[in-house]
Amino acid sequence: MPIIDYIFAGVALIAAYFAARRTTNPKIKLAFGIGWGLFILGVLLHDNPYLFVSLHIGSIILIVTHLKNIQSCGLNLKKPKESQ
């Protein structure tokens, strides 16, 4: 297995950890963990066509969880107005 897979898994773990660390909703924390687990399972076992599907399912879970986390935190992602 190439080293890039392990680096990718580590970066994904760090991103999910820091995103889940700041939320107070336990469901979002659980969803980050499940999404990361499925995603990494698919990355590390991508040679198996049945487990490769878990990569896509995990990705969808992570994307939806990130959006829900942003929504629940009330972050405003609009471009700031230019000051005059």
KOLFIRO-870637 format. One record per residue: residue in one letter; x, y, z of N, C-alpha, C in turn. Coordinates in steps of 0.001 Angstrom, whole numbers, always signed. Atoms other than C-alpha are relative to their C-alpha. Example, Ala and Ser with C-alpha at 12.3 -4.5 7.8 and 13.67 -1.06 7.14 Angstrom:
BEGIN
<rest->a&n.X->+890&n.Y->-1190&n.Z->+0&ca.X->+12300&ca.Y->-4500&ca.Z->+7800&c.X->+900&c.Y->+1200&c.Z->+0>
<rest->s&n.X->-820&n.Y->-1190&n.Z->-60&ca.X->+13670&ca.Y->-1060&ca.Z->+7140&c.X->-770&c.Y->+1090&c.Z->+730>
// end
This chain:
BEGIN
<rest->m&n.X->+852&n.Y->-1181&n.Z->+0&ca.X->+0&ca.Y->+0&ca.Z->+0&c.X->+896&c.Y->+1242&c.Z->+0>
<rest->p&n.X->-843&n.Y->-1206&n.Z->+97&ca.X->+1469&ca.Y->+3375&ca.Z->-995&c.X->-92&c.Y->+861&c.Z->+1253>
<rest->i&n.X->-65&n.Y->-872&n.Z->-1173&ca.X->+2519&ca.Y->+5791&ca.Z->+1731&c.X->-994&c.Y->+1154&c.Z->-120>
<rest->i&n.X->+933&n.Y->-1116&n.Z->+199&ca.X->+253&ca.Y->+8455&ca.Z->+197&c.X->-1368&c.Y->-321&c.Z->+603>
<rest->d&n.X->+1273&n.Y->+382&n.Z->-614&ca.X->-2779&ca.Y->+6481&ca.Z->+1415&c.X->+8&c.Y->+278&c.Z->+1502>
<rest->y&n.X->-109&n.Y->-251&n.Z->-1435&ca.X->-1540&ca.Y->+6711&ca.Z->+4997&c.X->+48&c.Y->+1498&c.Z->+306>
<rest->i&n.X->-41&n.Y->-1454&n.Z->-184&ca.X->-780&ca.Y->+10419&ca.Z->+4652&c.X->-1402&c.Y->+580&c.Z->-175>
<rest->f&n.X->+1361&n.Y->-459&n.Z->+255&ca.X->-4251&ca.Y->+10997&ca.Z->+3205&c.X->-910&c.Y->-350&c.Z->+1174>
<rest->a&n.X->+801&n.Y->+421&n.Z->-1148&ca.X->-5799&ca.Y->+9032&ca.Z->+6081&c.X->+295&c.Y->+885&c.Z->+1211>
<rest->g&n.X->-370&n.Y->-865&n.Z->-1122&ca.X->-3880&ca.Y->+11114&ca.Z->+8620&c.X->-560&c.Y->+1403&c.Z->-135>
<rest->v&n.X->+545&n.Y->-1343&n.Z->+236&ca.X->-4912&ca.Y->+14417&ca.Z->+7058&c.X->-1516&c.Y->-2&c.Z->+205>
<rest->a&n.X->+1453&n.Y->+99&n.Z->-184&ca.X->-8543&ca.Y->+13272&ca.Z->+6966&c.X->-361&c.Y->-122&c.Z->+1476>
<rest->l&n.X->+249&n.Y->+132&n.Z->-1435&ca.X->-8364&ca.Y->+12267&ca.Z->+10634&c.X->+153&c.Y->+1336&c.Z->+711>
<rest->i&n.X->-228&n.Y->-1305&n.Z->-632&ca.X->-6942&ca.Y->+15637&ca.Z->+11648&c.X->-1139&c.Y->+964&c.Z->-331>
<rest->a&n.X->+1091&n.Y->-893&n.Z->+405&ca.X->-9612&ca.Y->+17521&ca.Z->+9657&c.X->-1301&c.Y->-356&c.Z->+722>
<rest->a&n.X->+1227&n.Y->+420&n.Z->-678&ca.X->-12466&ca.Y->+15458&ca.Z->+11127&c.X->+89&c.Y->+271&c.Z->+1500>
<rest->y&n.X->-169&n.Y->-243&n.Z->-1438&ca.X->-11034&ca.Y->+15756&ca.Z->+14648&c.X->-224&c.Y->+1473&c.Z->+343>
<rest->f&n.X->+138&n.Y->-1422&n.Z->-310&ca.X->-10754&ca.Y->+19540&ca.Z->+14565&c.X->-1397&c.Y->+523&c.Z->-299>
<rest->a&n.X->+1377&n.Y->-405&n.Z->+279&ca.X->-14194&ca.Y->+19902&ca.Z->+13001&c.X->-940&c.Y->-497&c.Z->+1096>
<rest->a&n.X->+874&n.Y->+570&n.Z->-1029&ca.X->-15804&ca.Y->+17615&ca.Z->+15591&c.X->+307&c.Y->+565&c.Z->+1383>
<rest->r&n.X->-407&n.Y->-493&n.Z->-1315&ca.X->-13884&ca.Y->+19123&ca.Z->+18501&c.X->-788&c.Y->+1237&c.Z->+429>
<rest->r&n.X->+643&n.Y->-1272&n.Z->-345&ca.X->-15660&ca.Y->+22457&ca.Z->+18334&c.X->-1518&c.Y->-71&c.Z->+101>
<rest->t&n.X->+1453&n.Y->+90&n.Z->-43&ca.X->-19217&ca.Y->+21227&ca.Z->+18006&c.X->-465&c.Y->-533&c.Z->+1353>
<rest->t&n.X->+563&n.Y->+477&n.Z->-1260&ca.X->-21434&ca.Y->+20630&ca.Z->+21032&c.X->-1062&c.Y->-1062&c.Z->-218>
<rest->n&n.X->+1031&n.Y->+973&n.Z->+323&ca.X->-23894&ca.Y->+18369&ca.Z->+19236&c.X->+625&c.Y->-1399&c.Z->-82>
<rest->p&n.X->-603&n.Y->+1334&n.Z->+26&ca.X->-23068&ca.Y->+14714&ca.Z->+20021&c.X->-328&c.Y->-793&c.Z->-1264>
<rest->k&n.X->+340&n.Y->+697&n.Z->+1244&ca.X->-24869&ca.Y->+13519&ca.Z->+16870&c.X->+976&c.Y->+375&c.Z->-1120>
<rest->i&n.X->-957&n.Y->-440&n.Z->+1010&ca.X->-22538&ca.Y->+15582&ca.Z->+14698&c.X->+1362&c.Y->-633&c.Z->+260>
<rest->k&n.X->-1272&n.Y->+654&n.Z->-326&ca.X->-19503&ca.Y->+14214&ca.Z->+16547&c.X->-18&c.Y->-1465&c.Z->-425>
<rest->l&n.X->+128&n.Y->+1402&n.Z->+390&ca.X->-20754&ca.Y->+10679&ca.Z->+15981&c.X->+23&c.Y->-145&c.Z->-1522>
<rest->a&n.X->+30&n.Y->+52&n.Z->+1469&ca.X->-21442&ca.Y->+11393&ca.Z->+12305&c.X->+1390&c.Y->+228&c.Z->-585>
<rest->f&n.X->-1371&n.Y->-201&n.Z->+458&ca.X->-17894&ca.Y->+12720&ca.Z->+11858&c.X->+810&c.Y->-1288&c.Z->+172>
<rest->g&n.X->-727&n.Y->+1239&n.Z->-241&ca.X->-16518&ca.Y->+9528&ca.Z->+13395&c.X->-392&c.Y->-1114&c.Z->-962>
<rest->i&n.X->+480&n.Y->+1038&n.Z->+918&ca.X->-18679&ca.Y->+7219&ca.Z->+11296&c.X->+436&c.Y->+328&c.Z->-1437>
<rest->g&n.X->-403&n.Y->-410&n.Z->+1345&ca.X->-18006&ca.Y->+9196&ca.Z->+8115&c.X->+1488&c.Y->-195&c.Z->-232>
<rest->w&n.X->-1438&n.Y->+178&n.Z->+132&ca.X->-14269&ca.Y->+9212&ca.Z->+8744&c.X->+363&c.Y->-1477&c.Z->-71>
<rest->g&n.X->-284&n.Y->+1435&n.Z->+3&ca.X->-14253&ca.Y->+5483&ca.Z->+9507&c.X->-316&c.Y->-648&c.Z->-1338>
<rest->l&n.X->+368&n.Y->+560&n.Z->+1304&ca.X->-16091&ca.Y->+4587&ca.Z->+6302&c.X->+913&c.Y->+512&c.Z->-1111>
<rest->f&n.X->-869&n.Y->-595&n.Z->+1006&ca.X->-13974&ca.Y->+6966&ca.Z->+4269&c.X->+1378&c.Y->-665&c.Z->+14>
<rest->i&n.X->-1327&n.Y->+596&n.Z->-121&ca.X->-10701&ca.Y->+5544&ca.Z->+5578&c.X->-28&c.Y->-1475&c.Z->-383>
<rest->l&n.X->+141&n.Y->+1388&n.Z->+406&ca.X->-11946&ca.Y->+1996&ca.Z->+5144&c.X->+47&c.Y->-115&c.Z->-1528>
<rest->g&n.X->-13&n.Y->-3&n.Z->+1455&ca.X->-12561&ca.Y->+2782&ca.Z->+1482&c.X->+1352&c.Y->+379&c.Z->-583>
<rest->v&n.X->-1315&n.Y->-416&n.Z->+498&ca.X->-9195&ca.Y->+4521&ca.Z->+1038&c.X->+1023&c.Y->-1115&c.Z->+175>
<rest->l&n.X->-1017&n.Y->+1002&n.Z->-284&ca.X->-7127&ca.Y->+1814&ca.Z->+2673&c.X->-279&c.Y->-1336&c.Z->-683>
<rest->l&n.X->+358&n.Y->+1268&n.Z->+635&ca.X->-9013&ca.Y->-1091&ca.Z->+1097&c.X->-618&c.Y->+232&c.Z->-1376>
<rest->h&n.X->+577&n.Y->-374&n.Z->+1287&ca.X->-9664&ca.Y->+457&ca.Z->-2309&c.X->+124&c.Y->-1079&c.Z->-1065>
<rest->d&n.X->-121&n.Y->+1085&n.Z->+979&ca.X->-8617&ca.Y->-2740&ca.Z->-4111&c.X->-1225&c.Y->-907&c.Z->-13>
<rest->n&n.X->+1207&n.Y->+811&n.Z->-92&ca.X->-11772&ca.Y->-4508&ca.Z->-2932&c.X->-1185&c.Y->+825&c.Z->-529>
<rest->p&n.X->+1080&n.Y->-821&n.Z->+584&ca.X->-14700&ca.Y->-3310&ca.Z->-5119&c.X->-1205&c.Y->+177&c.Z->+932>
<rest->y&n.X->+1134&n.Y->-127&n.Z->-914&ca.X->-17241&ca.Y->-3922&ca.Z->-2339&c.X->+288&c.Y->+1000&c.Z->+1112>
<rest->l&n.X->-353&n.Y->-961&n.Z->-1041&ca.X->-15365&ca.Y->-1928&ca.Z->+278&c.X->+323&c.Y->+1376&c.Z->-574>
<rest->f&n.X->-275&n.Y->-1285&n.Z->+645&ca.X->-14500&ca.Y->+792&ca.Z->-2231&c.X->-1216&c.Y->+909&c.Z->+63>
<rest->v&n.X->+1238&n.Y->-780&n.Z->-88&ca.X->-18139&ca.Y->+1894&ca.Z->-2042&c.X->-45&c.Y->+780&c.Z->+1317>
<rest->s&n.X->+2&n.Y->-691&n.Z->-1295&ca.X->-17575&ca.Y->+2819&ca.Z->+1619&c.X->+717&c.Y->+1340&c.Z->-85>
<rest->l&n.X->-680&n.Y->-1276&n.Z->+189&ca.X->-15219&ca.Y->+5580&ca.Z->+424&c.X->-1003&c.Y->+1065&c.Z->-424>
<rest->h&n.X->+988&n.Y->-965&n.Z->+485&ca.X->-18088&ca.Y->+7271&ca.Z->-1398&c.X->-1072&c.Y->+285&c.Z->+1051>
<rest->i&n.X->+994&n.Y->-199&n.Z->-1065&ca.X->-20582&ca.Y->+6732&ca.Z->+1419&c.X->+593&c.Y->+863&c.Z->+1108>
<rest->g&n.X->-674&n.Y->-797&n.Z->-1023&ca.X->-18082&ca.Y->+8093&ca.Z->+3944&c.X->+185&c.Y->+1441&c.Z->-427>
<rest->s&n.X->-163&n.Y->-1368&n.Z->+512&ca.X->-17406&ca.Y->+11115&ca.Z->+1727&c.X->-1303&c.Y->+777&c.Z->+83>
<rest->i&n.X->+1308&n.Y->-664&n.Z->-66&ca.X->-21103&ca.Y->+11919&ca.Z->+1486&c.X->-360&c.Y->+338&c.Z->+1439>
<rest->i&n.X->+293&n.Y->-257&n.Z->-1413&ca.X->-21514&ca.Y->+11575&ca.Z->+5254&c.X->+835&c.Y->+1166&c.Z->+510>
<rest->l&n.X->-861&n.Y->-1090&n.Z->-459&ca.X->-18531&ca.Y->+13882&ca.Z->+5872&c.X->-439&c.Y->+1346&c.Z->-574>
<rest->i&n.X->+439&n.Y->-1254&n.Z->+616&ca.X->-19788&ca.Y->+16517&ca.Z->+3425&c.X->-1271&c.Y->+509&c.Z->+668>
<rest->v&n.X->+1265&n.Y->-398&n.Z->-626&ca.X->-23306&ca.Y->+16532&ca.Z->+4880&c.X->+234&c.Y->+427&c.Z->+1454>
<rest->t&n.X->-280&n.Y->-341&n.Z->-1396&ca.X->-21929&ca.Y->+16574&ca.Z->+8431&c.X->+691&c.Y->+1346&c.Z->+110>
<rest->h&n.X->-643&n.Y->-1322&n.Z->-17&ca.X->-19651&ca.Y->+19521&ca.Z->+7659&c.X->-1023&c.Y->+1100&c.Z->-247>
<rest->l&n.X->+1018&n.Y->-1015&n.Z->+274&ca.X->-22589&ca.Y->+21442&ca.Z->+6189&c.X->-947&c.Y->+186&c.Z->+1177>
<rest->k&n.X->+875&n.Y->-100&n.Z->-1177&ca.X->-24807&ca.Y->+20629&ca.Z->+9179&c.X->+727&c.Y->+691&c.Z->+1153>
<rest->n&n.X->-781&n.Y->-641&n.Z->-1059&ca.X->-22008&ca.Y->+21680&ca.Z->+11534&c.X->+100&c.Y->+1497&c.Z->-240>
<rest->i&n.X->-51&n.Y->-1430&n.Z->+323&ca.X->-21627&ca.Y->+24998&ca.Z->+9733&c.X->-1348&c.Y->+647&c.Z->+262>
<rest->q&n.X->+1348&n.Y->-530&n.Z->-210&ca.X->-25394&ca.Y->+25483&ca.Z->+9830&c.X->-308&c.Y->+129&c.Z->+1493>
<rest->s&n.X->+318&n.Y->-28&n.Z->-1434&ca.X->-25653&ca.Y->+24646&ca.Z->+13537&c.X->+840&c.Y->+1033&c.Z->+748>
<rest->c&n.X->-849&n.Y->-1012&n.Z->-641&ca.X->-22771&ca.Y->+26979&ca.Z->+14422&c.X->-427&c.Y->+1406&c.Z->-372>
<rest->g&n.X->+473&n.Y->-1318&n.Z->+415&ca.X->-24482&ca.Y->+29813&ca.Z->+12588&c.X->+1073&c.Y->+818&c.Z->-681>
<rest->l&n.X->-1054&n.Y->-736&n.Z->+683&ca.X->-21399&ca.Y->+30700&ca.Z->+10577&c.X->-541&c.Y->+656&c.Z->-1255>
<rest->n&n.X->+393&n.Y->-733&n.Z->+1190&ca.X->-21893&ca.Y->+33276&ca.Z->+7904&c.X->+1141&c.Y->-84&c.Z->-1003>
<rest->l&n.X->-1052&n.Y->+199&n.Z->+983&ca.X->-19907&ca.Y->+32265&ca.Z->+4835&c.X->-95&c.Y->+963&c.Z->-1171>
<rest->k&n.X->+109&n.Y->-976&n.Z->+1075&ca.X->-20948&ca.Y->+35214&ca.Z->+2711&c.X->+1255&c.Y->+866&c.Z->-30>
<rest->k&n.X->-1159&n.Y->-857&n.Z->+175&ca.X->-18258&ca.Y->+37457&ca.Z->+1326&c.X->-238&c.Y->+1315&c.Z->+774>
<rest->p&n.X->+188&n.Y->-1245&n.Z->-756&ca.X->-17703&ca.Y->+40437&ca.Z->+3648&c.X->-53&c.Y->+1201&c.Z->-922>
<rest->k&n.X->+122&n.Y->-1235&n.Z->+778&ca.X->-18652&ca.Y->+43869&ca.Z->+2386&c.X->+1310&c.Y->+763&c.Z->+82>
<rest->e&n.X->-1220&n.Y->-802&n.Z->+25&ca.X->-15794&ca.Y->+46083&ca.Z->+1352&c.X->-225&c.Y->+1280&c.Z->+786>
<rest->s&n.X->+104&n.Y->-1227&n.Z->-782&ca.X->-15147&ca.Y->+48927&ca.Z->+3753&c.X->+487&c.Y->+1178&c.Z->-840>
<rest->q&n.X->-359&n.Y->-1177&n.Z->+783&ca.X->-14916&ca.Y->+52422&ca.Z->+2362&c.X->+832&c.Y->+946&c.Z->+804>
// end
